[in-house]
Amino acid sequence: MSTRLALSIAVTSGLLALSSFTFADDFQVLKQLENKPMLLKKGEYQGNYYVPSTLKTITWGYLPNKNAKPVLTVPSESTVTFDTVSHEGLLEDQGRDAEKYFSSHGVESENVLDEAKLITRSNLKHDFHKDGPHIITGPIAIDGAMPGDILKVEILKVEPRVPYGVISNRHGKGTLPEFPKRKKMDGASANNPDAYGNVSIFTPIEKNKNGVWEGVLKTDTGPSIRFPLNPFMGTMGVAANTSEPVHSVPPSFYGGNIDINELSAGATVYYPVQVPGALFYTGDSHFVQGDGEVSLTALEGSARATFKITLLKAGKDKVPGKTIRQPLAENAEFWITPGLDEDLDEAMRKSTREAIRFLVDEYGISEEIAYAYLSAATDFEVSQVVDRTKGIHAMIRKADFNEFKETKNR
């Protein structure tokens, strides 16, 4: 079925003229599989636990804390599929009406997720200025998880649910204070979204001639900018051990809005469990993000994410780096050690210290050798600079330590 979309460099309710865009025939919108959390017994995801984004399974603007009630409890080594809903296109400065917003960009009603329509039509409270923007799905409890344990989360697949996303820049949120250059006006509200003076660029995705999915940005000079996708979940984590509300924007030692674009399919993240059950959650799906995420958001759209979740028991199971006090990640090629702080320089120091600690504990080398190695052979990348708490992560190449494997095998 051909999906008719409109491609525009529009802000909120369509300041600029729309131009027609015909989307590829082979994209299948990923509709909700079931209306409540459950073990799936048929279909493509048979055998997976499933968590939809319903008014009973989401929070808007806040992460689960120790008082959160799990929407599902699963055993260790379970495969869990989450359907998530992006906040982009649903927020007050976009009109808080998902169907109206996306239809204004040429999306047919049937290709706007029912969950997005339901959320924006509901009475679910959300304060644009106070609350975080993110729609968080979960949490789920892992049977037997206790503080001191480690939750191992293998990212098996992240699939765009719709063939479009949004890239936004909001006043006081991006890297450059002079952007957006539209002025804020009095009377800003969901009924008057233009008054916020923010910029949201609707961005379709399509396959190129080689069959690779790309984001498509129309320019005012005619040609389009096309860039490959790399879907990942911007927010994953475990509940913090507090009864206070946990804002969805700044990441921390429990994970949250960590926005590391390396955490796509094939990566694994380790989280230190803070509360009984761990209470894992996810949301804030990104179709692709550059290091830094400078304007505020990446190309963000709703996604279906599938994880394998394994509990590593304290004192029993092997943990990379022996101990974990904050998220640690890996993929086939790298170990990834984040550093998080409001000050980017301090985030760099924290990432470096964590990288040294990891190398010393994992490979038994001295701190001096680890520090020298990092300086000579490791890239430190800026995760993001727009989430209040900024992020730097080290990319430690595993192949550089192959001789340590050989030594262990002798």
N, C-alpha and C positions, 0 to 999 in steps of 0.2 A: 504494500500500500504506500503510495507516495504521500509524504508529509510536506505540506506547504508551510514554510517558515518565512518570516521577514527578517532581513539582516539590516541592522542599523547601528549607527553610532548615536543612539538616542539616550536621553537622560530621563529617568523616572517615567513620566507619562507621555513621552514622545515629542520632545522639543523639535527634533529634526525629522525630515520626511523619511518614510520607510521605503526600502526597495525590496522587491520580491526575490525570494530565494527558494529554489526547489531542492528539498533534501533527498538524499539517496533512498532508494526503495528498500534497502536491506537492513535498516535499523528497526529492531523490535523494542518498543517501549516496554520496560520491565514493570508490569503491574504487580500490585500486592498479591502474594501467594495465598495467605490466610489472614483472617482478621484478628488473630490472637497468637501469642507465642506458643510454639508446640514443636514436637518431633514430627518431621515430614515423613509421610509413608508412601508417597508416590511422586512422580514427576522427576524433572532433571536433578533436583536437590534432595532426592529421597535419601533418608538416613541422616540428614543434617537437622540439627535444631534450628528453629527459625524465629526471628524476632521482627515483626513489622513495626512501622512507625505509626502508632495510633495515639489518640489523646490519653490513653492509659499507659503508654510505654515511652513517652517522650517527656523531656523537660525543655523549656525554652529560656536560654540565657544562663543556666546554671548547671553544674556538674553534680552527680550524686555525691552525697556525704555519708557518714556512718549510719545515719538514720534512714537512708533510702531503702525502700522495699524492693527486692529483686522481682523482676517480671517473669523470671524463669530460673530454675536451678539445674545445672548440668554437671555430669561427672567429668573428671579430668580426662584429657585426650579427646574431648568432644569436638566435632566440627559444627560451627555455628554460622548461619547466614543471617545478616542484618539487612533489612531494607531501610535506608536512611533518606531523609528529605533535606535538601539544602535550604538554608535560610534566604539565599539570594533569590529575589523575585517575590519574597513573602514579607519583607520588612516594611515598616511604616513609611520610610522615604521612597518606597516603591509602590505604596498604596495599600499595603496589607490586604491584597486581593489577588491570589495567585492566578486565577483564571483570567481576570481582567488584564493583569500585567502581561502575561505571556501571550494572550490573544492580541494585545496591542502590537505585538511583534510578529504576528502572523501564525502563531501556534494554534492549531485546531484544539478545541476543548477536549477531545478524546485523548490528546497527547500531553495534556497537563495532568500530572499525577493526582488521583483522587485524594490522597493523603494531604497534598499541598492545599487543595481546595478546602478540605475539612479543617485544617489547622487555621487558615486565615479567616474562615467563616465562623470559627468557634469563639467562645468567650474566654479562651485561654489568655490570661493576663500577660502582657509584655510591655515593658517600658523601654522605648527606643534609646533614651538617654542614660538610663541607669543599668538595665539588664544587658547581659551579653547577647550577641546576635544569634548564636548557634543553637540549632535544634539537635538535642542529644537523645540518642536511642538507647534504652536499657534502664538500669543495669541488669546484668545477669550474675547470679551467684555460682561459684565453682565449689562443688561439694568437697568439704574438708579443708578449704583454704583458711589459713590463720595468719595473723601478723608474724612476720619473720620468714614466711614462705616467699617463693618467687613465682609469678605467673608468666609463663612462656606463651607468647602469642605469635603464631605463624600466620602470615598474611598469604592466603592461598589465591585469592582473586578479588579484584575491585572492578566492577562493571558499571559503566554509565547506564542509568535507568532511562534517560531521555536524551535526545540528540541536540541538546543546547545547554548553555550555562550563562553565567553573568560574571563580569569583572567590574568591581566597584572601587570608587575613590570617594572618601567622605571627609568632611572638614575635621581637621585636627587628628586624623587617623593615619595618614600615609607618611612616607619619609619626608616629603617636601611640604613645608608649611604653606607655601603659596598655592598649592593645589588642594581641591579644585578651585578654579578661578571664577566659578559662578558664585554670586553673593547669596548668603542666607537672608531670608525675609521673615517677617513676623507671621505668625499664624500657621507655622509648619505643623502638619498632622497627617495621619493616614488619608484624610479627606482632601488634603492640600499638599501632596508630596513634593511638588516643585519648589515649595518654599524652603525646604531643607537646603537647597543649593548643592546637592550631591550629584555625582555622576555614576550611572550604571550602564555598562555597555553589554547589550545582549549579544551573545556569541554562539552561533551554531557550530556543530561539529559535522564533518563529512569525510568520506574516504577519498583519498587521492587516486591517481591512475595506477599506483602500485598496491592499492588495497589497504593503505595505512590511514588510520583515523587522524584527523587534524582539526585544530581550532581555526576558525575563519574570521578574521577581522577586516571589515570593509573600511577602506580609507576614503577621504574626501577627494582624492586625486584619481580614483577609479580602480587601480589594482588592489587586490586583497592581500593581506598578510596571512600566511598559512604556517602553522607550527604543529609539530607532533604532540600527541597526548601522552601522559604518564599518570594514570589515575592512582590516587592514594587517599587515605583517610587522614585529614588534618588533625582530627581529635580522636585519640584512643587513650584509655587509662583505667586506673582503679580508683575506688572511692578514697577520699582523704579522711583521716581519723579526726573529724571535727563535726560538731553539730551546727556550726555556722554555715551560711550559704557559701558555696564555692563558685565564684564567677567563672563563666566559661572562657573568658579571653586569655588571661595569663597562664601559661603552662607552669608546671612545678615538678617536684620530685615524684608525684603520683602520675605524671604524664599530662593528660589534658590536651590543650591546643598547641601541640609541639611543632606542627607544620614542617616536618622534615621530609623533603620530597624524595628521599632515598627509600622511604618506607612504603614502597609499592609491592605488588605481588612478588613473592620470593623472599622478602625480608622477614626477619623475626625480631620481635621486641620483647624484652624482659622487664617486668615491673615488680618492685618490692610491694608485697601485700601489706596493706595498712589496717584492714578491718576484717572480721570474720566473713568468709564468702568471697572476698576480694572485690566483688561488685564491679565487673568490667562493663564498659560502655564505649560507644563510638558515635561519630557524626562528623559534620563539617567536611564533606567529601570534596576533593579537588580533582578536576580532570587533568590539570597540569599546573605547575608552579615553578617560577624561576627562583633561584636562591635570592633571599632578601624579601620577596613578596612586596615590593616597594610601594605600590599604589594603595595597598591595604589588603585586597583580596587577590587570590589566584583566579584562574578560570574555574569557577565553582558551580557544581550542579549535582543533582541527586544521584546516588550510587547504591549498588548492592555489593556488600562486602562479605566475604567468606573467610573465616579464620579457623585454625585448629588451636585449641586452647588446652595447655597442659600445666598441671600444678607440679612445681618442684618443691619438695618438702625440705624444710630447714634441717640441716645435719644429716640428711639422707641422700639427696640427689645432687649430682654435680652441677655447679653453677659457673658460667663463664666469669673469669676474674675472681672466683671464690666467693665474693660478697657483692651485693648490689644495693646501693642506697638511693639510686635514682634510675630512670630508664637507661637501658643499654640496648643497642640494636646491632644486628648483623645482616649481611646478605652473602651471596656466594663469594664475593670478592673482598669485602671490607668488614671490620669491626667499626662501630660508630658510637662515639662517646659524646653526648650533648653537654653543653654548658649553658646555663640559664641565669640571666640577671637583668635587671632594669638598665644597667650600664653595659654597653657592648664590649668595652675593654675588660670588664670583670667577667662577662660571659666567656670571653676568650681564655682568661686565666682559669676559670672553672673547668672548661673543656680540656685544657692542657693538663691540669692537675688530675682530672679523672682519667685521661688517657695514660698518664704516667702510672697511676695506681693500678689501672687495668693491666698494663704491660708487665709491671713488676709481679703482680699476683698470678697472672695467667702463664707467664713464661719464665718466672724466676730470675729475671735480669735485675741489674741495679738501677736505681733512679737516675743516675748520671748517664748510663747507656740509653735508657728509655728517653730521656730528655733530648739527648743528642740525635737519636734516631728520628724522633718526631720533627726536629728541626730540619733534618736532611731529607726526609722521605715521606712526610705526611701532610696532606692538604687539610686545612681547617676552613670549612665553608660556613657562610652566614646562612642559617636556617631561615630566619625571618627577623625583621626589625620593627614590626607593626603590632605586636601583641602585648604591649606594655612591658612584659618580661621578654627580652630579646634572646635570640638563640644563636650559638655557634656550635658546630659539631665537627669532630675530628674523623677523618676517613683513614683508618689504619689498614693497610693492605695485608691481607692474610698470607699471601704468597711469600712475603718477605721473611716469614717465620717457618718456612717448610722444614728447615733443618731441625727445628725443635720437635716436629712430628717424627722425623727419622730417628732422633735420639731416644724418644719414648718407646719406639717400636723395636729397639735393639734388645 
